[in-house]
Amino acid sequence: MSERCVPISRPMWESLLKSCGLRRQEWEQLRGVKYPEKDGFYHTDG
């Protein structure tokens, strides 16, 4: 499987959290979300 990073802006992330009703840890466990502070974007490998 090849890994890929998809940048997600904060507003989009917050919107996803609200619409999906998931907490960040739950989302990380489900989709392998990484959100490094260096660039201010959240990255997923899924």
C-alpha positions in Angstrom: 0.0 0.0 0.0 1.3 3.4 -0.9 1.0 6.2 1.6 -0.4 9.6 0.6 -0.9 12.8 2.4 -4.0 15.0 1.9 -3.8 18.5 3.3 -6.9 19.5 5.3 -7.4 23.1 6.5 -8.5 23.8 10.1 -12.0 25.0 9.1 -12.5 21.9 7.0 -11.2 19.7 9.9 -13.5 21.4 12.4 -16.4 20.9 10.0 -15.7 17.3 9.6 -15.5 16.8 13.3 -18.9 18.4 13.8 -20.6 16.7 10.9 -19.1 13.2 11.8 -19.4 13.7 15.5 -16.0 12.2 16.0 -13.3 13.3 18.5 -9.8 13.7 17.2 -8.5 10.5 18.8 -11.4 8.5 17.3 -10.8 10.0 13.9 -7.0 9.3 14.1 -7.8 5.7 15.0 -10.2 5.3 12.1 -8.4 7.1 9.3 -4.8 7.5 10.5 -5.0 11.3 10.7 -1.8 13.1 11.4 -1.8 16.8 12.1 1.7 18.3 12.4 2.0 21.8 13.8 4.7 22.8 11.4 2.5 23.6 8.5 -0.9 24.1 10.2 -2.5 21.4 8.1 -3.9 18.0 9.0 -2.8 15.0 6.9 -4.5 11.7 6.4 -3.0 8.5 4.9 -6.4 7.3 3.8 
